[in-house]
């Protein structure tokens, strides 16, 4: 089978959407499919990874990593989806087009319904409603926030034109079905490279790992409090006083940190999936998250961590978990819960849903 994955930008190390595209392409290749990835921009590190897996790539040659470029991608006037679809149709022969970027959902205009799939990571326009979003911005972002409803309505209209609508978690599937007033027919969990993300066997240390890209990251104030009572390691770029701040890191460093930690803290509530939680579980490291949205779904499925009802309980659970190394049973439960998230498992799930859609022409 031949798949063409369409995404806006690929390669940023802290982008879950980027990891999703690269890992899904690799998983489909491992299942014997031909895969092409078409994006507005693909950074060199992702190009190399995809090429090693035998995945073809095509780009519009645009720069998408600047603040202005990202704002343009999210504008209701953006045509990047249509441009990517047109490039994909010109450059590749495919059985299924897979739009894997919410800023590329307008690809449906050019793709047609018969062999198109939309996998939602949660509508990007929803970030305009986040308090942390307003704290980062000037007039340009304020103007975009006023346009959020128009963008969501436009995206819903485009999503309706896809043959198959999927989501990156059960929470996302239900939420997007409600938001767009459209049924999303299934779930494809973003794949984790479980061959790479696994325990290194190093001795555990009394450390806590967390992700924070900037000071406006959801959950940042909780991490500042946590740094005062636990040995906190922060990846992603933000700097927290009293913590060990590593910045953006290679996967090998992330695997090392997750494998030796006692626990991973995920204080962001508004995650539709939560890649750090998933990769932590794959390394056998339990997770503390709030009992809401995507990370809670991951923890509940494997009973591989703890879920908090509020801020004080979150801090208490992390502090308690950071005092004692996780038991072998808990490490095993965490690792086993990640099996459904492997590259091959996600690829097989997508091919199953595609086959089911092909047998149901209604």
C-alpha positions as CSV (number, residue, x, y, z in Angstrom):
1,X,0.0,0.0,0.0
2,X,1.2,3.5,-0.7
3,X,0.7,6.4,1.8
4,X,1.5,10.1,1.4
5,X,1.7,12.0,4.7
6,X,1.0,15.7,4.6
7,X,2.2,18.0,7.4
8,X,3.2,21.7,7.7
9,X,6.6,21.5,9.3
10,X,8.6,18.6,10.5
11,X,11.8,18.2,12.5
12,X,11.5,20.4,15.6
13,X,12.6,18.1,18.5
14,X,9.9,19.3,21.0
15,X,7.0,19.1,18.5
16,X,4.7,16.2,19.1
17,X,3.1,16.6,15.7
18,X,6.5,16.4,14.1
19,X,7.4,13.2,16.0
20,X,4.0,11.8,15.0
21,X,4.7,12.3,11.3
22,X,8.2,10.9,11.3
23,X,7.4,7.9,13.5
24,X,4.2,7.0,11.6
25,X,6.1,7.2,8.3
26,X,8.7,4.8,9.7
27,X,6.1,2.5,11.1
28,X,4.3,2.3,7.7
29,X,7.6,1.5,6.0
30,X,8.4,-1.3,8.5
31,X,5.0,-2.7,7.6
32,X,6.0,-2.8,3.9
33,X,4.2,0.2,2.7
34,X,5.6,2.8,0.3
35,X,5.6,6.2,2.1
36,X,6.2,9.8,1.0
37,X,6.2,12.8,3.4
38,X,5.2,16.2,1.9
39,X,5.6,19.3,4.1
40,X,6.2,23.0,3.9
41,X,9.5,22.5,5.6
42,X,11.5,19.5,6.8
43,X,14.5,20.1,8.9
44,X,17.7,18.3,8.2
45,X,17.6,15.9,11.2
46,X,14.1,14.7,10.1
47,X,15.2,14.4,6.5
48,X,18.0,12.1,7.5
49,X,15.8,9.9,9.7
50,X,13.2,9.6,7.0
51,X,15.8,8.8,4.3
52,X,17.3,6.1,6.5
53,X,13.9,4.5,6.7
54,X,13.4,4.6,3.0
55,X,10.8,7.4,3.1
56,X,10.7,9.9,0.2
57,X,10.3,13.5,1.1
58,X,9.0,16.6,-0.8
59,X,8.8,20.2,0.5
60,X,7.5,23.5,-0.6
61,X,10.8,25.0,0.5
62,X,9.3,27.4,3.0
63,X,10.6,28.5,6.3
64,X,8.0,27.6,9.0
65,X,10.0,27.9,12.2
66,X,9.8,31.7,12.8
67,X,7.0,33.3,14.8
68,X,5.7,35.1,11.8
69,X,5.7,32.0,9.6
70,X,3.8,30.0,12.3
71,X,1.2,32.7,12.6
72,X,0.8,32.7,8.8
73,X,0.3,28.9,8.9
74,X,-2.5,29.3,11.4
75,X,-4.3,32.2,9.7
76,X,-7.7,31.6,8.2
77,X,-6.2,33.0,5.0
78,X,-3.4,30.4,4.7
79,X,-3.4,28.2,1.6
80,X,-0.6,25.9,2.8
81,X,-2.9,22.9,2.9
82,X,-4.0,23.4,-0.7
83,X,-0.4,24.0,-1.8
84,X,0.8,20.8,0.0
85,X,-2.0,18.7,-1.5
86,X,-1.3,20.0,-5.0
87,X,2.4,19.2,-4.5
88,X,1.6,15.7,-3.2
89,X,-0.7,15.0,-6.2
90,X,1.9,16.1,-8.7
91,X,4.9,14.3,-7.1
92,X,3.6,11.0,-5.8
93,X,1.4,8.1,-6.8
94,X,-0.5,7.0,-3.7
95,X,-3.4,5.0,-2.4
96,X,-4.1,7.2,0.6
97,X,-3.3,10.8,1.5
98,X,-2.9,11.4,5.3
99,X,-3.2,15.0,6.5
100,X,-1.4,14.9,9.8
101,X,-1.2,18.6,10.5
102,X,-4.1,20.8,11.7
103,X,-2.7,23.7,9.8
104,X,-2.9,21.6,6.6
105,X,-6.5,20.4,7.0
106,X,-7.4,22.6,4.0
107,X,-5.6,20.0,1.9
108,X,-9.1,18.4,1.5
109,X,-9.9,21.2,-1.0
110,X,-7.5,19.7,-3.5
111,X,-7.4,16.0,-2.4
112,X,-11.0,15.0,-2.9
113,X,-12.8,12.6,-0.6
114,X,-12.2,9.1,-1.9
115,X,-8.8,8.4,-0.5
116,X,-8.1,11.1,2.0
117,X,-7.5,10.8,5.8
118,X,-7.3,13.5,8.4
119,X,-5.6,12.7,11.8
120,X,-6.3,15.4,14.3
121,X,-3.9,16.5,17.0
122,X,-6.5,19.0,18.3
123,X,-7.3,22.1,16.4
124,X,-4.4,24.5,16.6
125,X,-6.7,27.5,16.8
126,X,-7.6,26.3,20.3
127,X,-4.2,27.6,21.5
128,X,-5.6,31.1,21.0
129,X,-7.9,30.5,23.9
130,X,-5.1,29.5,26.3
131,X,-4.0,32.1,28.9
132,X,-0.4,31.1,28.3
133,X,-0.8,32.1,24.6
134,X,-1.8,35.6,25.4
135,X,1.2,36.0,27.8
136,X,3.7,35.4,24.9
137,X,2.5,37.8,22.3
138,X,2.1,41.2,20.8
139,X,-0.5,42.6,18.5
140,X,-0.1,39.9,15.8
141,X,-1.2,37.1,18.1
142,X,-3.9,39.2,19.7
143,X,-5.4,39.7,16.2
144,X,-5.2,36.0,15.5
145,X,-6.9,35.2,18.8
146,X,-9.9,37.3,17.7
147,X,-10.1,35.1,14.6
148,X,-10.1,31.8,16.4
149,X,-13.8,31.1,15.9
150,X,-13.5,31.7,12.1
151,X,-10.5,29.4,11.9
152,X,-12.2,26.6,13.8
153,X,-15.3,26.9,11.6
154,X,-13.2,26.8,8.5
155,X,-11.2,23.8,9.7
156,X,-14.5,22.0,10.5
157,X,-15.7,22.6,7.0
158,X,-12.5,21.2,5.5
159,X,-12.4,18.2,7.9
160,X,-15.9,17.2,6.7
161,X,-14.5,16.5,3.2
162,X,-12.1,13.7,4.3
163,X,-13.1,10.1,3.8
164,X,-11.8,9.1,7.2
165,X,-11.3,11.3,10.3
166,X,-9.1,10.0,13.1
167,X,-7.6,11.5,16.3
168,X,-4.5,11.0,18.4
169,X,-6.3,9.8,21.5
170,X,-9.8,8.9,22.7
171,X,-10.0,12.3,24.4
172,X,-9.1,14.1,21.2
173,X,-11.6,12.0,19.2
174,X,-14.5,12.9,21.4
175,X,-13.4,16.5,21.8
176,X,-13.0,17.1,18.0
177,X,-16.3,15.3,17.3
178,X,-18.0,17.8,19.6
179,X,-16.0,20.8,18.4
180,X,-16.6,20.2,14.6
181,X,-20.0,18.5,15.0
182,X,-18.5,15.6,12.9
183,X,-17.9,12.0,13.8
184,X,-14.2,11.1,14.2
185,X,-14.2,7.3,13.4
186,X,-11.1,6.1,15.3
187,X,-7.9,6.7,17.1
188,X,-4.2,6.4,16.0
189,X,-2.0,6.9,19.0
190,X,1.2,8.8,17.9
191,X,3.9,6.1,17.7
192,X,6.8,5.8,20.0
193,X,10.0,4.2,18.8
194,X,10.0,1.5,21.5
195,X,13.1,-0.1,20.1
196,X,15.0,3.1,21.0
197,X,12.9,4.3,24.0
198,X,13.5,1.6,26.5
199,X,15.4,1.4,29.8
200,X,19.1,1.7,29.4
201,X,19.6,-0.4,32.6
202,X,21.4,2.4,34.4
203,X,21.0,2.7,38.1
204,X,18.0,4.9,39.0
205,X,18.6,8.3,40.6
206,X,16.3,10.4,42.7
207,X,15.4,12.7,39.8
208,X,12.2,14.0,38.2
209,X,12.1,14.8,34.4
210,X,9.8,17.4,32.9
211,X,9.3,19.2,29.7
212,X,9.1,23.0,29.4
213,X,9.8,24.9,26.2
214,X,9.3,28.4,27.6
215,X,8.0,30.3,30.7
216,X,4.5,30.3,29.3
217,X,4.4,26.6,29.0
218,X,1.2,25.2,30.7
219,X,2.2,24.0,34.1
220,X,5.4,26.1,34.4
221,X,4.5,27.6,37.8
222,X,4.1,24.1,39.2
223,X,7.5,23.1,37.9
224,X,9.0,26.2,39.6
225,X,7.5,24.9,42.9
226,X,8.6,21.4,42.2
227,X,12.2,22.5,41.7
228,X,12.3,23.7,45.3
229,X,11.5,20.2,46.7
230,X,12.8,17.7,44.2
231,X,15.8,17.1,42.0
232,X,14.2,18.4,38.8
233,X,15.6,18.0,35.3
234,X,14.0,20.2,32.6
235,X,14.3,19.6,28.9
236,X,12.9,21.7,26.1
237,X,14.5,25.1,26.4
238,X,12.9,26.8,29.5
239,X,15.1,27.7,32.4
240,X,13.8,27.1,35.9
241,X,15.7,28.3,39.0
242,X,17.0,25.4,41.1
243,X,16.5,22.9,38.3
244,X,18.9,21.2,36.0
245,X,18.1,22.8,32.6
246,X,19.2,20.8,29.6
247,X,17.5,22.7,26.8
248,X,16.6,20.9,23.6
249,X,18.3,17.5,23.6
250,X,18.9,14.6,21.2
251,X,16.7,11.5,21.7
252,X,19.7,9.6,23.1
253,X,20.0,12.2,25.9
254,X,16.3,12.1,26.6
255,X,16.3,8.3,26.8
256,X,19.2,8.5,29.3
257,X,17.4,11.0,31.5
258,X,14.1,9.1,31.4
259,X,15.8,5.8,32.1
260,X,17.5,6.9,35.3
261,X,14.7,9.1,36.7
262,X,12.4,7.9,39.4
263,X,9.4,9.7,37.8
264,X,8.3,12.0,35.0
265,X,6.1,15.0,35.8
266,X,3.6,16.2,33.2
267,X,1.9,19.3,34.7
268,X,0.3,20.5,31.4
269,X,-3.4,19.8,31.4
270,X,-4.2,20.8,27.8
271,X,-2.4,17.9,26.1
272,X,-4.4,15.8,23.6
273,X,-1.8,13.0,23.7
274,X,1.5,13.8,25.6
275,X,4.6,12.5,23.9
276,X,6.8,12.9,27.0
277,X,4.5,10.7,29.0
278,X,4.4,8.1,26.3
279,X,8.2,8.0,25.9
280,X,8.7,7.9,29.7
281,X,6.4,4.8,29.9
282,X,8.4,3.2,27.1
283,X,11.5,3.7,29.2
284,X,9.8,2.0,32.2
285,X,9.5,5.3,34.1
286,X,6.1,6.0,35.7
287,X,4.3,9.3,35.2
288,X,2.5,11.8,37.3
289,X,-0.1,13.8,35.4
290,X,-3.5,15.4,36.0
291,X,-6.6,13.3,35.8
292,X,-7.6,14.9,32.5
293,X,-7.0,14.8,28.8
294,X,-4.4,12.7,26.9
295,X,-1.7,11.9,29.5
296,X,-4.3,10.6,31.9
297,X,-5.5,8.2,29.2
298,X,-2.0,6.9,28.8
299,X,-1.5,6.4,32.5
300,X,-4.9,4.8,33.1
301,X,-4.4,2.3,30.3
302,X,-1.4,0.7,32.0
303,X,-1.9,1.7,35.6
304,X,1.6,3.1,35.2
305,X,1.7,6.2,37.4
306,X,-0.4,8.5,39.4
307,X,-3.1,11.1,38.5
308,X,-3.8,14.2,40.5
309,X,-7.0,16.1,41.0
310,X,-5.4,19.5,41.7
311,X,-2.1,21.3,42.1
312,X,-1.3,20.4,45.7
313,X,-2.0,16.7,45.0
314,X,0.2,16.9,41.9
315,X,3.1,18.3,43.8
316,X,2.6,15.8,46.7
317,X,2.5,12.8,44.3
318,X,5.6,13.9,42.5
319,X,7.5,14.6,45.7
320,X,6.5,11.2,47.1
321,X,7.5,9.3,43.9
322,X,10.8,11.1,43.8
323,X,11.8,9.6,47.2
324,X,11.7,6.0,46.2
325,X,12.8,4.2,43.0
326,X,9.9,2.7,41.0
327,X,9.4,-1.0,41.8
328,X,10.2,-3.6,39.2
329,X,6.5,-4.3,38.9
330,X,5.7,-0.6,38.2
331,X,8.6,-0.3,35.6
332,X,7.3,-3.4,33.9
333,X,3.7,-2.1,33.8
334,X,4.9,1.2,32.4
335,X,6.9,-0.6,29.6
336,X,4.0,-2.9,28.8
337,X,1.6,0.0,28.5
338,X,3.8,1.4,25.7
339,X,3.5,-1.7,23.6
340,X,0.3,-0.4,21.9
341,X,2.3,2.8,21.0
342,X,5.0,1.1,19.0
343,X,5.8,2.2,15.4
344,X,4.4,-1.1,14.1
345,X,1.3,-1.0,16.3
346,X,0.2,2.4,15.1
347,X,0.9,1.5,11.5
348,X,-1.1,-1.7,11.8
349,X,-3.9,0.2,13.4
350,X,-4.0,2.8,10.5
351,X,-4.0,0.0,7.9
352,X,-6.9,-1.7,9.7
353,X,-9.0,1.4,9.7
354,X,-8.1,2.1,6.1
355,X,-9.2,-1.5,5.2
356,X,-12.4,-1.0,7.1
357,X,-13.1,2.3,5.3
358,X,-12.4,0.6,2.0
359,X,-14.9,-2.1,2.6
360,X,-17.6,0.5,3.7
361,X,-18.3,2.7,0.8
362,X,-21.2,4.4,2.5
